[in-house]
Amino acid sequence: MINLKVKSYLEFIFVLSIVSLISAFFIEYALGHKPCNLCILERIPYGLAIILIISNYISKISEKLIISLLILTFMFSVIISTYHFGIEQG
């Protein structure tokens, strides 16, 4: 059985990822702001996190593997975000 504390963290990451993607699509399509290529790349880790967490609940993949993949995914996200911030700031 999955640890309750880990389960609540996974649920938080899941909800945060969905809210982030919905807000990005809202800004793009409803408000009409066109994203740059790096903005689009920054959405990929959130989509991967959603897929990983759903696959954890469906197929009961090892909890440690899912957490490791989520850490790698969000490390990639931090690298892209830092690079994007650096380009935007000149």
PyMOL CGO cylinders between C-alpha atoms (Angstrom):
from pymol import cmd
from pymol.cgo import CYLINDER

trace = [
    CYLINDER, 0.00, 0.00, 0.00, 1.25, 3.43, -0.85, 0.3, 1, 1, 1, 1, 1, 1,
    CYLINDER, 1.25, 3.43, -0.85, 2.31, 5.58, 2.07, 0.3, 1, 1, 1, 1, 1, 1,
    CYLINDER, 2.31, 5.58, 2.07, -0.35, 8.20, 2.88, 0.3, 1, 1, 1, 1, 1, 1,
    CYLINDER, -0.35, 8.20, 2.88, 2.17, 11.03, 2.98, 0.3, 1, 1, 1, 1, 1, 1,
    CYLINDER, 2.17, 11.03, 2.98, 3.66, 10.09, -0.41, 0.3, 1, 1, 1, 1, 1, 1,
    CYLINDER, 3.66, 10.09, -0.41, 0.16, 9.70, -1.81, 0.3, 1, 1, 1, 1, 1, 1,
    CYLINDER, 0.16, 9.70, -1.81, -0.79, 13.21, -0.70, 0.3, 1, 1, 1, 1, 1, 1,
    CYLINDER, -0.79, 13.21, -0.70, 2.39, 14.62, -2.29, 0.3, 1, 1, 1, 1, 1, 1,
    CYLINDER, 2.39, 14.62, -2.29, 1.61, 12.84, -5.56, 0.3, 1, 1, 1, 1, 1, 1,
    CYLINDER, 1.61, 12.84, -5.56, -1.94, 14.20, -5.49, 0.3, 1, 1, 1, 1, 1, 1,
    CYLINDER, -1.94, 14.20, -5.49, -0.60, 17.71, -4.87, 0.3, 1, 1, 1, 1, 1, 1,
    CYLINDER, -0.60, 17.71, -4.87, 1.83, 17.43, -7.80, 0.3, 1, 1, 1, 1, 1, 1,
    CYLINDER, 1.83, 17.43, -7.80, -0.98, 16.07, -9.97, 0.3, 1, 1, 1, 1, 1, 1,
    CYLINDER, -0.98, 16.07, -9.97, -3.33, 18.96, -9.16, 0.3, 1, 1, 1, 1, 1, 1,
    CYLINDER, -3.33, 18.96, -9.16, -0.54, 21.53, -9.50, 0.3, 1, 1, 1, 1, 1, 1,
    CYLINDER, -0.54, 21.53, -9.50, 0.41, 20.15, -12.91, 0.3, 1, 1, 1, 1, 1, 1,
    CYLINDER, 0.41, 20.15, -12.91, -3.18, 20.23, -14.16, 0.3, 1, 1, 1, 1, 1, 1,
    CYLINDER, -3.18, 20.23, -14.16, -3.70, 23.79, -12.91, 0.3, 1, 1, 1, 1, 1, 1,
    CYLINDER, -3.70, 23.79, -12.91, -0.42, 24.90, -14.52, 0.3, 1, 1, 1, 1, 1, 1,
    CYLINDER, -0.42, 24.90, -14.52, -1.34, 23.43, -17.89, 0.3, 1, 1, 1, 1, 1, 1,
    CYLINDER, -1.34, 23.43, -17.89, -4.89, 24.77, -17.79, 0.3, 1, 1, 1, 1, 1, 1,
    CYLINDER, -4.89, 24.77, -17.79, -3.65, 28.27, -16.94, 0.3, 1, 1, 1, 1, 1, 1,
    CYLINDER, -3.65, 28.27, -16.94, -1.04, 28.13, -19.72, 0.3, 1, 1, 1, 1, 1, 1,
    CYLINDER, -1.04, 28.13, -19.72, -3.65, 27.09, -22.28, 0.3, 1, 1, 1, 1, 1, 1,
    CYLINDER, -3.65, 27.09, -22.28, -6.06, 29.73, -20.96, 0.3, 1, 1, 1, 1, 1, 1,
    CYLINDER, -6.06, 29.73, -20.96, -3.47, 32.46, -21.36, 0.3, 1, 1, 1, 1, 1, 1,
    CYLINDER, -3.47, 32.46, -21.36, -2.61, 31.22, -24.84, 0.3, 1, 1, 1, 1, 1, 1,
    CYLINDER, -2.61, 31.22, -24.84, -6.07, 30.65, -26.28, 0.3, 1, 1, 1, 1, 1, 1,
    CYLINDER, -6.07, 30.65, -26.28, -8.47, 32.80, -24.24, 0.3, 1, 1, 1, 1, 1, 1,
    CYLINDER, -8.47, 32.80, -24.24, -6.24, 35.82, -23.71, 0.3, 1, 1, 1, 1, 1, 1,
    CYLINDER, -6.24, 35.82, -23.71, -4.47, 35.55, -27.07, 0.3, 1, 1, 1, 1, 1, 1,
    CYLINDER, -4.47, 35.55, -27.07, -0.84, 35.60, -25.91, 0.3, 1, 1, 1, 1, 1, 1,
    CYLINDER, -0.84, 35.60, -25.91, 1.40, 33.60, -28.25, 0.3, 1, 1, 1, 1, 1, 1,
    CYLINDER, 1.40, 33.60, -28.25, 4.01, 31.53, -26.38, 0.3, 1, 1, 1, 1, 1, 1,
    CYLINDER, 4.01, 31.53, -26.38, 7.60, 31.27, -27.50, 0.3, 1, 1, 1, 1, 1, 1,
    CYLINDER, 7.60, 31.27, -27.50, 9.23, 27.88, -28.12, 0.3, 1, 1, 1, 1, 1, 1,
    CYLINDER, 9.23, 27.88, -28.12, 10.69, 27.78, -24.60, 0.3, 1, 1, 1, 1, 1, 1,
    CYLINDER, 10.69, 27.78, -24.60, 7.26, 28.48, -23.10, 0.3, 1, 1, 1, 1, 1, 1,
    CYLINDER, 7.26, 28.48, -23.10, 5.91, 25.45, -24.93, 0.3, 1, 1, 1, 1, 1, 1,
    CYLINDER, 5.91, 25.45, -24.93, 8.89, 23.32, -23.82, 0.3, 1, 1, 1, 1, 1, 1,
    CYLINDER, 8.89, 23.32, -23.82, 8.22, 24.30, -20.21, 0.3, 1, 1, 1, 1, 1, 1,
    CYLINDER, 8.22, 24.30, -20.21, 4.81, 22.58, -20.41, 0.3, 1, 1, 1, 1, 1, 1,
    CYLINDER, 4.81, 22.58, -20.41, 6.30, 19.16, -21.17, 0.3, 1, 1, 1, 1, 1, 1,
    CYLINDER, 6.30, 19.16, -21.17, 7.37, 18.29, -17.58, 0.3, 1, 1, 1, 1, 1, 1,
    CYLINDER, 7.37, 18.29, -17.58, 3.87, 19.00, -16.29, 0.3, 1, 1, 1, 1, 1, 1,
    CYLINDER, 3.87, 19.00, -16.29, 2.36, 16.69, -18.89, 0.3, 1, 1, 1, 1, 1, 1,
    CYLINDER, 2.36, 16.69, -18.89, 4.92, 14.01, -18.05, 0.3, 1, 1, 1, 1, 1, 1,
    CYLINDER, 4.92, 14.01, -18.05, 4.15, 14.35, -14.35, 0.3, 1, 1, 1, 1, 1, 1,
    CYLINDER, 4.15, 14.35, -14.35, 0.44, 13.85, -15.03, 0.3, 1, 1, 1, 1, 1, 1,
    CYLINDER, 0.44, 13.85, -15.03, 1.16, 10.76, -17.13, 0.3, 1, 1, 1, 1, 1, 1,
    CYLINDER, 1.16, 10.76, -17.13, 3.54, 9.32, -14.52, 0.3, 1, 1, 1, 1, 1, 1,
    CYLINDER, 3.54, 9.32, -14.52, 1.13, 9.80, -11.64, 0.3, 1, 1, 1, 1, 1, 1,
    CYLINDER, 1.13, 9.80, -11.64, -1.81, 8.34, -13.57, 0.3, 1, 1, 1, 1, 1, 1,
    CYLINDER, -1.81, 8.34, -13.57, 0.32, 5.36, -14.59, 0.3, 1, 1, 1, 1, 1, 1,
    CYLINDER, 0.32, 5.36, -14.59, 1.26, 4.87, -10.94, 0.3, 1, 1, 1, 1, 1, 1,
    CYLINDER, 1.26, 4.87, -10.94, -2.39, 4.56, -9.93, 0.3, 1, 1, 1, 1, 1, 1,
    CYLINDER, -2.39, 4.56, -9.93, -3.37, 2.38, -12.89, 0.3, 1, 1, 1, 1, 1, 1,
    CYLINDER, -3.37, 2.38, -12.89, -0.53, -0.14, -13.01, 0.3, 1, 1, 1, 1, 1, 1,
    CYLINDER, -0.53, -0.14, -13.01, 0.96, 0.17, -9.51, 0.3, 1, 1, 1, 1, 1, 1,
    CYLINDER, 0.96, 0.17, -9.51, 4.49, 0.82, -10.75, 0.3, 1, 1, 1, 1, 1, 1,
    CYLINDER, 4.49, 0.82, -10.75, 7.17, 1.02, -8.07, 0.3, 1, 1, 1, 1, 1, 1,
    CYLINDER, 7.17, 1.02, -8.07, 6.68, 4.12, -5.97, 0.3, 1, 1, 1, 1, 1, 1,
    CYLINDER, 6.68, 4.12, -5.97, 10.42, 4.79, -5.82, 0.3, 1, 1, 1, 1, 1, 1,
    CYLINDER, 10.42, 4.79, -5.82, 10.67, 4.65, -9.62, 0.3, 1, 1, 1, 1, 1, 1,
    CYLINDER, 10.67, 4.65, -9.62, 7.82, 7.14, -10.05, 0.3, 1, 1, 1, 1, 1, 1,
    CYLINDER, 7.82, 7.14, -10.05, 9.35, 9.52, -7.51, 0.3, 1, 1, 1, 1, 1, 1,
    CYLINDER, 9.35, 9.52, -7.51, 12.76, 9.25, -9.19, 0.3, 1, 1, 1, 1, 1, 1,
    CYLINDER, 12.76, 9.25, -9.19, 11.24, 9.99, -12.60, 0.3, 1, 1, 1, 1, 1, 1,
    CYLINDER, 11.24, 9.99, -12.60, 9.31, 12.94, -11.18, 0.3, 1, 1, 1, 1, 1, 1,
    CYLINDER, 9.31, 12.94, -11.18, 12.50, 14.35, -9.68, 0.3, 1, 1, 1, 1, 1, 1,
    CYLINDER, 12.50, 14.35, -9.68, 14.28, 14.04, -13.03, 0.3, 1, 1, 1, 1, 1, 1,
    CYLINDER, 14.28, 14.04, -13.03, 11.31, 15.58, -14.82, 0.3, 1, 1, 1, 1, 1, 1,
    CYLINDER, 11.31, 15.58, -14.82, 11.21, 18.62, -12.59, 0.3, 1, 1, 1, 1, 1, 1,
    CYLINDER, 11.21, 18.62, -12.59, 15.00, 19.01, -12.64, 0.3, 1, 1, 1, 1, 1, 1,
    CYLINDER, 15.00, 19.01, -12.64, 14.63, 19.27, -16.42, 0.3, 1, 1, 1, 1, 1, 1,
    CYLINDER, 14.63, 19.27, -16.42, 11.89, 21.84, -15.84, 0.3, 1, 1, 1, 1, 1, 1,
    CYLINDER, 11.89, 21.84, -15.84, 14.13, 23.94, -13.59, 0.3, 1, 1, 1, 1, 1, 1,
    CYLINDER, 14.13, 23.94, -13.59, 16.91, 23.91, -16.18, 0.3, 1, 1, 1, 1, 1, 1,
    CYLINDER, 16.91, 23.91, -16.18, 14.58, 25.01, -18.97, 0.3, 1, 1, 1, 1, 1, 1,
    CYLINDER, 14.58, 25.01, -18.97, 12.97, 27.69, -16.77, 0.3, 1, 1, 1, 1, 1, 1,
    CYLINDER, 12.97, 27.69, -16.77, 16.34, 29.08, -15.71, 0.3, 1, 1, 1, 1, 1, 1,
    CYLINDER, 16.34, 29.08, -15.71, 17.52, 29.21, -19.31, 0.3, 1, 1, 1, 1, 1, 1,
    CYLINDER, 17.52, 29.21, -19.31, 14.26, 30.86, -20.38, 0.3, 1, 1, 1, 1, 1, 1,
    CYLINDER, 14.26, 30.86, -20.38, 14.53, 33.43, -17.60, 0.3, 1, 1, 1, 1, 1, 1,
    CYLINDER, 14.53, 33.43, -17.60, 18.13, 34.18, -18.61, 0.3, 1, 1, 1, 1, 1, 1,
    CYLINDER, 18.13, 34.18, -18.61, 17.14, 34.74, -22.24, 0.3, 1, 1, 1, 1, 1, 1,
    CYLINDER, 17.14, 34.74, -22.24, 14.20, 36.96, -21.29, 0.3, 1, 1, 1, 1, 1, 1,
    CYLINDER, 14.20, 36.96, -21.29, 16.41, 39.08, -19.03, 0.3, 1, 1, 1, 1, 1, 1,
    CYLINDER, 16.41, 39.08, -19.03, 19.15, 39.36, -21.62, 0.3, 1, 1, 1, 1, 1, 1,
]
cmd.load_cgo(trace, "trace")
